[in-house]
Amino acid sequence: MEETKIQDKKLDEASMNFDMNNVKPFLQRISPLVESGFSAEEINQVQEKLEKMEPDDEYEVGRFEIVYRDKNTPLVIKAFMDGPEAPDVYIYTEPGLATQIQEEMIKFADELEARN
């Protein structure tokens, strides 16, 4: 099977800057949007890779074959360490799911802001 390129027009992006301690709770929050292929094991893999990143590092921290709305699709997670403990997280996937994830990012940020 050919590796999916992020530039592939079939994939859209959802992105946000996070505090490191909020990445895992956010990924757990979006996991139910996916039928399979993105569970606690995959989330832990992403978190472990993020925790090893240094400021200004940028790389792919996860590439998963998931099932979304009964279709196989890639879920690619890249990160740029914007500063200590502050990754910019980019999630590339099927456009409908990317839109849902971006909406959840906005809600998540609003909820965090409301707590402060």
C-alpha positions as a Markdown table, in Angstrom:
| # | Residue | x | y | z |
|---|---|---|---|---|
| 1 | Met | 0.0 | 0.0 | 0.0 |
| 2 | Glu | 1.4 | 3.4 | -1.0 |
| 3 | Glu | 2.1 | 5.8 | 1.9 |
| 4 | Thr | -0.3 | 8.7 | 2.0 |
| 5 | Lys | 1.3 | 12.1 | 1.5 |
| 6 | Ile | 0.1 | 15.0 | 3.6 |
| 7 | Gln | 0.0 | 17.1 | 0.5 |
| 8 | Asp | -2.6 | 14.6 | -0.8 |
| 9 | Lys | -5.7 | 16.7 | -1.5 |
| 10 | Lys | -7.9 | 14.1 | 0.2 |
| 11 | Leu | -6.5 | 15.2 | 3.7 |
| 12 | Asp | -7.4 | 18.4 | 5.6 |
| 13 | Glu | -5.7 | 19.9 | 8.6 |
| 14 | Ala | -6.9 | 20.7 | 12.1 |
| 15 | Ser | -4.3 | 22.5 | 14.3 |
| 16 | Met | -3.8 | 24.3 | 17.6 |
| 17 | Asn | -1.1 | 25.2 | 20.1 |
| 18 | Phe | -1.3 | 23.2 | 23.3 |
| 19 | Asp | 0.3 | 23.2 | 26.7 |
| 20 | Met | 1.9 | 19.7 | 26.9 |
| 21 | Asn | -0.4 | 18.6 | 29.7 |
| 22 | Asn | -3.5 | 19.2 | 27.6 |
| 23 | Val | -2.5 | 17.2 | 24.5 |
| 24 | Lys | -3.4 | 13.7 | 25.9 |
| 25 | Pro | -6.8 | 14.9 | 27.3 |
| 26 | Phe | -7.6 | 16.4 | 24.0 |
| 27 | Leu | -6.6 | 13.3 | 22.0 |
| 28 | Gln | -8.7 | 11.2 | 24.4 |
| 29 | Arg | -11.6 | 13.6 | 23.8 |
| 30 | Ile | -11.5 | 13.1 | 20.0 |
| 31 | Ser | -10.9 | 9.4 | 20.1 |
| 32 | Pro | -14.6 | 8.6 | 20.1 |
| 33 | Leu | -15.0 | 10.3 | 16.8 |
| 34 | Val | -13.0 | 7.4 | 15.2 |
| 35 | Glu | -14.5 | 4.0 | 14.9 |
| 36 | Ser | -11.2 | 2.2 | 15.3 |
| 37 | Gly | -7.4 | 2.7 | 15.1 |
| 38 | Phe | -7.0 | 5.5 | 17.5 |
| 39 | Ser | -7.4 | 4.3 | 21.1 |
| 40 | Ala | -5.4 | 4.7 | 24.3 |
| 41 | Glu | -2.4 | 2.8 | 22.9 |
| 42 | Glu | -2.0 | 5.2 | 19.9 |
| 43 | Ile | -2.6 | 8.3 | 22.1 |
| 44 | Asn | 0.1 | 7.1 | 24.5 |
| 45 | Gln | 2.5 | 6.7 | 21.6 |
| 46 | Val | 1.9 | 10.3 | 20.5 |
| 47 | Gln | 2.3 | 11.6 | 24.0 |
| 48 | Glu | 5.6 | 9.7 | 24.5 |
| 49 | Lys | 7.0 | 11.2 | 21.2 |
| 50 | Leu | 5.9 | 14.7 | 22.2 |
| 51 | Glu | 7.6 | 14.5 | 25.5 |
| 52 | Lys | 10.9 | 13.7 | 23.9 |
| 53 | Met | 10.8 | 16.8 | 21.7 |
| 54 | Glu | 13.0 | 19.8 | 22.3 |
| 55 | Pro | 12.1 | 23.4 | 21.5 |
| 56 | Asp | 12.0 | 24.1 | 17.7 |
| 57 | Asp | 11.8 | 20.3 | 16.9 |
| 58 | Glu | 9.2 | 19.5 | 14.2 |
| 59 | Tyr | 8.3 | 16.0 | 13.2 |
| 60 | Glu | 5.6 | 13.4 | 12.7 |
| 61 | Val | 4.5 | 12.0 | 16.1 |
| 62 | Gly | 1.9 | 9.6 | 14.8 |
| 63 | Arg | 0.6 | 8.0 | 11.6 |
| 64 | Phe | -2.4 | 5.7 | 12.0 |
| 65 | Glu | -4.8 | 3.9 | 9.7 |
| 66 | Ile | -8.2 | 4.5 | 11.2 |
| 67 | Val | -11.8 | 3.8 | 10.4 |
| 68 | Tyr | -14.0 | 6.8 | 10.2 |
| 69 | Arg | -17.6 | 6.5 | 9.0 |
| 70 | Asp | -16.9 | 2.9 | 7.8 |
| 71 | Lys | -14.0 | 4.0 | 5.6 |
| 72 | Asn | -10.3 | 3.4 | 6.1 |
| 73 | Thr | -8.5 | 6.7 | 6.2 |
| 74 | Pro | -5.1 | 8.0 | 7.5 |
| 75 | Leu | -4.7 | 10.1 | 10.7 |
| 76 | Val | -1.4 | 11.8 | 10.7 |
| 77 | Ile | -0.2 | 13.9 | 13.7 |
| 78 | Lys | 2.7 | 16.3 | 13.3 |
| 79 | Ala | 4.0 | 18.6 | 16.0 |
| 80 | Phe | 6.2 | 21.6 | 16.2 |
| 81 | Met | 7.6 | 22.4 | 19.7 |
| 82 | Asp | 6.9 | 26.1 | 19.8 |
| 83 | Gly | 8.6 | 26.5 | 23.2 |
| 84 | Pro | 9.2 | 24.4 | 26.3 |
| 85 | Glu | 6.1 | 22.3 | 26.9 |
| 86 | Ala | 4.1 | 24.1 | 24.2 |
| 87 | Pro | 3.6 | 22.0 | 21.0 |
| 88 | Asp | 1.7 | 23.2 | 18.0 |
| 89 | Val | -0.2 | 20.0 | 17.0 |
| 90 | Tyr | -1.3 | 19.4 | 13.4 |
| 91 | Ile | -3.7 | 16.6 | 12.6 |
| 92 | Tyr | -4.2 | 15.6 | 9.0 |
| 93 | Thr | -7.1 | 13.4 | 8.0 |
| 94 | Glu | -10.3 | 13.0 | 6.0 |
| 95 | Pro | -11.9 | 16.4 | 5.5 |
| 96 | Gly | -15.1 | 15.6 | 7.5 |
| 97 | Leu | -13.1 | 14.4 | 10.5 |
| 98 | Ala | -10.6 | 17.2 | 10.3 |
| 99 | Thr | -13.6 | 19.7 | 10.5 |
| 100 | Gln | -14.9 | 17.8 | 13.6 |
| 101 | Ile | -11.5 | 17.8 | 15.2 |
| 102 | Gln | -11.0 | 21.6 | 14.6 |
| 103 | Glu | -14.4 | 22.3 | 16.1 |
| 104 | Glu | -13.4 | 20.2 | 19.2 |
| 105 | Met | -10.2 | 22.2 | 19.4 |
| 106 | Ile | -12.1 | 25.5 | 19.5 |
| 107 | Lys | -14.4 | 24.1 | 22.2 |
| 108 | Phe | -11.5 | 22.7 | 24.2 |
| 109 | Ala | -9.6 | 26.0 | 24.1 |
| 110 | Asp | -12.8 | 27.9 | 25.2 |
| 111 | Glu | -13.3 | 25.5 | 28.1 |
| 112 | Leu | -9.7 | 25.9 | 29.2 |
| 113 | Glu | -10.0 | 29.6 | 29.1 |
| 114 | Ala | -13.2 | 29.6 | 31.1 |
| 115 | Arg | -11.4 | 27.7 | 33.9 |
| 116 | Asn | -8.7 | 30.3 | 34.2 |
